Amino acid sequence: MGLIIEVLAIVFCLLILKRIINFFDLDTAAASPLITALVGGVIFTIAIIFTGTLADYKESEKVPGELAASIKAIYNDSKVLPINDAITSGMRTHIRQLLHAINSNFRNNNWDLNEINSAMEAINNDIGQLSVKGLAPPLIVKLRAELINVDKISNRIKTIAETSFIPAAYAIAELAVGAVLLVLLFVKTEPVYEGLALIGATSSLLIGLILLIKDMDNPFEVGKIPMQTWIWAFCGILRNI
């Protein structure tokens, strides 16, 4: 909703500017097929960038569920291990610390691998001590597999969050959108309201796509993508363990 309001505010300002330009008869440019070609080229450029960011966004949708499942599996397994002593109790404490670190990083829009790895290393040490205590190898393997999965997901989150699409492509797209809107502002259209409708529809599409791509570039950024509600829901449930 915030993105839509932002787009509408920008479009409203452009419409006012277009009306002022029309009032002072500054819109002297003639409509031509070149303008149509320019708009088509800009949309094509934005579509390429959108495709690149969409791939990471679609992959990120699976991250909260997989991360929650692995952490919950490790915690539940620690409660049914045949060895019931201070090691398993400490292991559950370390799992809670890992979950707290994950929640904290999500909420602060900052994925600190050192903090996450430190929490996972404590759990890994607990698994090593359980192995020395004589825990069955299949159980050790299962715990290690889930912990490795958490590690893989953690590194993938770091990559998605910090890897931006080609900066030059962003610059080109923004420059092209600006050029299209500038041309449309000074294109002569009759009647006047037809020109307002044209620039309103075109600017809504182009500006909306640009802002959407910027939001999708880091799908884990809290407050930007509705998926964060889902992430918090998963981590909120696990936080109670």
Buried (B, 14 or more C-beta within 10 A) or exposed (E): EEBEEEBBEBBEEBBEEBEEBBEEEEBEBEBEEEBEEBBEEBBEBBEEBBEBBEEBBEEBEEBBEBBBBBBBBBBEBBEEBEBEEEBBEBBBEBBBBBBBBBBBBBBEBEBEBEBBBEBBEBBBBBBEBBBEEEBEEEBBEBBBEBBEBBBEBBBBBBEBBEEEBEEEBBEBBBEBBBEBBEBBBEBBBEEBEEBBEBBBEBBBBBBBBBBBBBBBBBBBBBEBBEBBEEBBEBBEEBEEE
